[in-house]
């Protein structure tokens, strides 16, 4: 079994407008995920005290492996997505999902090697950490581009693959329009046949399920839930969502 967490950390600036990476670290430490997907991660930006947030959180929480995809370049500093993991990363690639003159967006692809455990064999897991656009048409084009990219298209449907992050998909349309036809299931639906996901936004009174996890291949969904920590309600404007999977590749 492994645990994956996806979290838009809002540059570690909470709903009280305070920059406080210690609160983000506390949330991550409590949930103790093996793979952490973060969005809106600053590096060298004045609003976040010029922190390299991915490096800071990885070192503080002892994640030995990390990959960072910077998508937005500011006058001072940049920000994007970061993947932290306890498992080795075989390869990493940041895919450009920017549509026209819209805000720059990306999907960070990491190929993670999950070691053998118990009766489960070692497994290669392809993970795509995404932060999609604000417009529905933009999101549909972004997901279509991602699914058509060699990074995804060259995978067999039996290969373990996860696409997760801040989808900005209030109405839950991407599952039916894009992901289901490509063989993906939504781990974060409130019910298997529902299009509505676990609510994560805004953190202090969630009404929208913006943060989603889609998966396919040799994975079995065990459990999915959002953080209910008090500190998580103020640390960012999103709540993290946590999903537990079991590899279905067996030894022998």
C-alpha positions in Angstrom: 0.0 0.0 0.0 1.1 3.6 -0.7 -0.4 6.9 0.2 -0.6 9.9 -2.2 -1.5 13.4 -1.2 -2.3 16.3 -3.6 -2.4 19.9 -2.2 -2.6 23.4 -3.7 -0.5 25.1 -1.0 -1.2 28.7 -2.2 2.5 29.6 -1.9 2.2 28.7 1.9 0.1 31.9 2.3 -3.0 31.1 4.4 -6.5 32.4 4.3 -5.3 34.8 7.0 -2.8 36.2 4.4 0.1 35.1 6.5 3.1 33.3 4.9 3.8 30.3 7.1 5.4 27.2 5.6 5.4 25.6 9.0 1.7 25.2 8.8 2.0 23.4 5.5 4.7 21.2 6.9 2.5 20.3 9.9 -0.3 19.2 7.6 2.0 17.1 5.4 3.8 15.6 8.4 0.5 14.5 9.9 -0.8 12.8 6.8 2.6 11.2 6.1 2.1 10.4 2.4 4.6 8.5 0.4 4.0 10.7 -2.7 3.1 14.4 -2.3 1.9 16.5 -5.2 2.0 20.2 -4.5 0.7 23.1 -6.6 1.5 26.9 -6.4 5.0 26.3 -5.0 7.1 29.4 -5.0 10.9 29.7 -5.5 12.6 33.0 -4.9 9.5 35.1 -4.8 9.3 38.1 -2.4 5.8 37.3 -1.1 7.1 34.0 0.3 10.3 35.5 1.7 12.3 34.2 -1.3 12.0 30.6 0.0 12.6 27.6 -2.2 9.4 26.0 -0.9 9.9 22.6 -2.5 13.4 22.2 -1.2 12.4 23.5 2.3 9.5 21.1 2.7 11.5 18.1 1.2 14.3 18.7 3.7 12.1 19.4 6.6 10.0 16.3 6.1 12.8 14.0 4.9 11.6 13.3 1.4 14.7 12.1 -0.4 13.4 12.6 -3.9 11.8 15.6 -5.5 11.0 17.1 -8.9 10.0 20.6 -9.6 8.3 22.1 -12.6 8.3 25.9 -12.7 5.5 27.2 -14.9 5.0 30.9 -14.1 8.0 33.3 -14.2 7.6 36.6 -12.3 9.8 39.7 -12.2 11.4 38.1 -9.1 11.2 34.3 -8.8 8.8 31.7 -10.2 6.3 29.2 -9.2 4.8 25.9 -10.3 4.3 22.3 -9.2 6.5 20.1 -7.0 6.5 16.3 -6.4 8.1 15.0 -3.2 8.4 11.3 -2.6 10.2 8.7 -0.5 10.6 6.5 -3.6 13.2 6.9 -6.3 12.3 8.9 -9.4 13.3 7.3 -12.6 12.6 10.2 -14.9 11.0 13.6 -14.8 9.6 15.9 -17.5 7.5 19.1 -17.3 4.9 19.3 -20.0 3.6 22.7 -21.2 -0.2 22.8 -21.0 -0.5 26.6 -21.7 -3.4 27.5 -24.0 -2.8 30.6 -26.1 -2.2 33.7 -24.1 -3.7 32.3 -20.9 -1.7 31.9 -17.8 1.1 29.4 -18.1 0.2 25.9 -16.9 2.0 22.6 -16.8 1.9 18.9 -15.9 4.9 17.5 -14.1 5.6 13.9 -15.1 7.5 11.8 -12.7 8.2 8.1 -13.1 8.3 6.7 -9.6 9.8 3.3 -8.7 7.7 1.8 -5.8 9.7 -1.0 -4.2 8.4 -4.6 -3.6 6.5 -5.0 -0.4 5.0 -8.1 1.0 3.3 -10.0 -1.8 3.4 -7.0 -4.1 6.2 -6.8 -6.7 8.2 -3.6 -7.4 6.2 -1.3 -9.7 6.8 1.6 -12.0 4.2 4.3 -11.4 3.8 7.3 -13.8 2.5 10.3 -11.9 1.3 13.6 -13.5 1.0 16.6 -11.1 -1.2 19.2 -12.8 -2.7 22.6 -12.2 -5.3 23.3 -14.8 -6.8 26.6 -16.0 -9.8 28.6 -14.9 -11.9 28.2 -18.0 -13.8 25.0 -18.9 -12.7 25.2 -22.6 -9.1 25.7 -21.5 -9.2 22.7 -19.2 -10.7 20.4 -21.8 -7.9 21.4 -24.2 -5.2 21.0 -21.5 -6.4 17.5 -20.6 -6.7 16.5 -24.3 -3.1 17.7 -24.9 -1.9 15.8 -21.8 -3.6 12.5 -22.8 -2.3 12.8 -26.4 1.3 13.6 -25.3 3.9 10.8 -25.7 4.3 10.7 -21.9 0.7 9.3 -21.6 0.0 7.9 -25.1 3.0 5.6 -24.9 1.7 4.0 -21.7 -0.3 0.8 -21.9 -3.7 0.9 -20.2 -2.5 -1.7 -17.8 0.5 0.5 -16.7 0.0 2.1 -13.3 -0.7 5.8 -13.9 -2.1 8.7 -11.8 -3.1 12.2 -13.0 -3.8 14.4 -10.0 -3.8 18.0 -8.8 -5.9 21.1 -8.8 -8.2 20.5 -11.7 -10.3 23.7 -11.2 -13.2 21.6 -12.4 -16.2 22.8 -10.3 -18.8 20.9 -12.2 -17.0 17.6 -12.5 -17.1 17.5 -16.3 -13.6 16.3 -17.0 -14.2 12.8 -15.8 -16.9 12.1 -18.3 -15.6 14.2 -21.2 -11.9 13.4 -21.0 -10.7 10.9 -18.4 -13.3 8.1 -18.6 -12.9 7.6 -22.4 -9.1 7.2 -21.8 -9.8 4.5 -19.2 -9.2 6.5 -16.0 -11.3 6.3 -12.9 -11.7 9.1 -10.4 -10.5 8.1 -6.9 -11.9 11.2 -5.3 -15.5 10.9 -6.3 -17.8 11.1 -3.3 -19.6 8.0 -4.7 -18.5 5.7 -7.5 -21.2 6.8 -10.0 -21.2 10.4 -8.9 -19.5 13.2 -10.8 -19.1 15.2 -7.6 -15.7 15.0 -5.8 -14.6 15.3 -2.2 -14.9 19.0 -1.4 -11.6 20.8 -0.9 -12.2 24.5 -1.7 -12.4 26.9 0.0 -10.5 25.3 2.9 -12.5 27.0 5.7 -15.9 25.9 4.3 -15.5 23.6 1.3 -18.1 23.7 -1.4 -16.1 22.6 -4.5 -14.2 19.4 -5.3 -11.4 21.1 -7.2 -8.5 18.7 -6.2 -8.9 15.4 -7.9 -7.0 12.1 -8.4 -7.6 10.0 -11.5 -6.0 6.6 -12.0 -5.8 3.5 -14.2 -3.8 0.4 -14.6 -2.5 -2.0 -11.9 -3.8 -0.1 -8.9 -6.6 -0.8 -6.5 -8.2 2.1 -4.7 -8.4 1.6 -0.9 -9.5 4.9 0.6 -9.8 8.6 -0.3 -10.5 11.5 2.1 -9.7 15.1 2.7 -7.8 16.6 5.6 -9.9 17.6 8.6 -7.0 19.2 10.6 -7.8 22.5 12.1 -4.5 24.0 10.8 -5.4 22.8 7.3 -8.4 25.2 7.3 -6.1 28.2 7.5 -2.8 27.1 6.0 -4.0 27.4 2.4 -7.2 28.2 0.6 -7.4 24.5 -0.5 -7.6 21.3 1.7 -5.3 18.4 0.7 -6.9 15.2 -0.5 -5.3 11.9 0.4 -5.7 8.6 -1.5 -4.4 5.2 -0.6 -3.7 2.6 -3.3 -2.6 -1.0 -3.4 -0.5 -2.2 -6.4 -2.1 -5.2 -8.0 1.1 -6.6 -9.4 1.9 -9.7 -7.3 5.1 -11.6 -6.7 5.2 -15.2 -8.1 
